[in-house]
Amino acid sequence: MSIDDEELRYIKANQAGDRLRELARLAQFFRAHPHMSWGEFCTKAISGGYSEGEADLIWWFSGIEYINRAEEDYLAKQAQRN
């Protein structure tokens, strides 16, 4: 039995979706432990089946997300003053 191209695309899309959900769980874990050091976070991520690159991606993205939230808060306060 051979898998046609459409079935193969469907399988790959499902696998990608599963991996994105796993990365979202890693990001959720990081946000729940914001003061964890990089080394500790990376060790926990690797022991949980993630690569160092994936841990780095989540660390980097969460930092940008934090900066964006701080910037939005600052702009909201400035808007209230004006």
N, C-alpha and C positions, 0 to 999 in steps of 0.2 A: 504494500500500500504506500503510495507516494503522497507527499503533502504538496498541494499546489501553492502558487505564489500568494494568493489571498489568505489562505490558512496560515501560511508562514508569517505574513505581516500581522495577522491577528495574534498569533502566539508571541511574537516579538513585542507588540504593543502591550500585551498583558504583562509580560516580564518587566518591561520598562516601568509600567504603572506600579507593579509590586515593589520595585527598587525605589521608586520615588516615595512611596508610602513608608518604606523602611528609613529612608533619609529624613523624612518628616518626623519620624519618631526620634531619631537621633537629635534633630534640632530641638524638639520638645524637651528632651532630656537635658540638653545644654542650657536652654532657657530656664529650666527648673534649678540649675546649679550654676548660676552666673559667675561665682567666684572661684570656680574650679580652675586650677592651673592647666596650661596647654598640655603639659606632660601627662598629668593625671587623666584629662579628658581623652587624649589620644590613646593612652593605654586602655582605658575602658572601652573606647570605640573599637579598637583592634580586637580586644577580647570578645566583643559582641559581634564580630564578623564583618566589621567595616574595614576599609583600607585607610592608610594614613592620609591619602589624598582626599578621601571622602570626609574624614574628620576635619582636615584643613579647610575644605569647602564650607562645611557647616560653621566652623569657628569664624572664618572670614565673613560669611554671609550674616551671621548673627551680630557681628561687630558693626556691619553696615546698617543692619536693621536697628540696632541700638542708637547709632548716630542719627539716623533719620527720625526716630521717635523724639530724641532730644531736640533736634532742629524744629520739628513740628510743634513741640511744646513751647519753645522759645518764640516762634512766630505767632502762635495763638496768644501768648501773653502780650506780645507787642501789639497785636491787633486790638486787644481789649483796652490797652492804654490809649490808643488813638481814637 
